[in-house]
């Protein structure tokens, strides 16, 4: 499971995660948990098995917890970078011309 989470969340420290993308991650994570517990979706619905029960069975947490744990890691990397590196310059970068309105 650790390897699957590492691949799933690779580079997540720099993601701007929207709610719909988080829902897709959550769905994939839950599907993997059901597969590891050998529980089908039909069995989950019929017996009303919550995802938290499967997490306890596998001794893992929800994908949001792993994602939130990785966010400060990227901030630490950026804070230790030299000033000439692009990721460190980006938060203070200003665009001279605003974006045009409408579709381009």
N, C-alpha and C positions, 0 to 999 in steps of 0.2 A: 504494500500500500504506500510505503514511503516513496518508492521510486515513481509510482503513478502520480502522486501529489507533486513531486519535484518536476516532472514533465508537464503536468497540467498548469502549474503556477510559474513556469519559467519566465522570468522577466516581469513578473507581476508588480514589482516595486515601482515601475514607471508607468503602469497602466492607469488610464483614467476610466475606471470601471463604472459603466452605467448600470441601472437596475435590470435592464433586459439581459445584458451580458452576465451579470451576477446570477440571474435566474438560470441561464444556460449552464454556467459552471455548477450551480447547485444541482441541477437536473442530472448532469453527467456524473457528479460525485455520488448522488443517491443511487443512480443506476449501477455504478461500480460496487457500491456497498451491498445492494441487493444481490448482485452476481456473486460476490464473495461469500455471502450468507446462504446462497442457493435458494433465494426467495424470489418468486416471480411477481410481476406486477399484479396479476390476477389474485394471487395468494395474499398480497399486501392489501388489496382492496377488500377482499372477502373477510379476512381476519382483522382488518384495521390495524395493521402494524405500522407504527410511526417510525420515521427515519431515526429519531433519537434512540429508539430501542435497538436498531441495527448498529448505530454508532457505539452504544455501550457494549454490545456484543463483540464488536471488533476492536474496542478500546481506542477509538479515534474521535475526532471532533468534526464539527461542520466545516465546510470549505471556507466560510467567512472568517473563521478564527485563524486558519492558516494564512489567508490572504492578508488580514490585518496585522499578523505577526511579521510579515515580510516587508510591509511598507516602511517602517523606520530604518530598516537595513539599507535601503537605497539612499535615504537622507544622510546616513552616516558615511557612505561612500562618497557622496557629493561634497560633504563638508570637509573631507580630507583631501580633495583634489586641489591641484594648483590652480591659481586664478586664470590661467590662460586656457583652461579646458572648457569646451563648449557647454557641457551640462551645468557648469557653475555660472556661466555667463547668461544663460537663457532666462532665469527668473528676473534679471534686471534689464533685459533687452526691451527696447521700445521701437515700435515701427513708426517710421516718419509719415507714411500715408496710410490712412485707414482702409479697410477692405471696402470694395464697392458694394453697393446694396444690390441684392437680387442674385440671380443665378449667373455663374460665369462658365 
